[in-house]
Amino acid sequence: MNKEKINEVPMVTLDELVSGITNHNKLMTLEARVKALEAAGNNLALLMLNGTTSEIRSALTEWRKLVATKKDNE
């Protein structure tokens, strides 16, 4: 083993490691959600310009699955 390389690796506790993994997983989940929202929004916008009513309804349903509607008091 190369002792110089071992000294370059920072020591972390198990809690720090678990926290880092958890944060990474949260970021990956949020990134996937943003990509899904972008794709659904782009599709809806395109179809609103030159799509049929049934295509727009379908795209709107997909959008609504990703974006919860707000109640009047929220």
Sequence and secondary structure as in RCSB ss.txt:
>XXXX:A:sequence
MNKEKINEVPMVTLDELVSGITNHNKLMTLEARVKALEAAGNNLALLMLNGTTSEIRSALTEWRKLVATKKDNE
>XXXX:A:secstr
  HHHHHHS    HHHHHHHHHHHHHHHHHHHHHHHHHHHHHHHHHHHHH  HHHHHHHHHHHHHHS    TT 
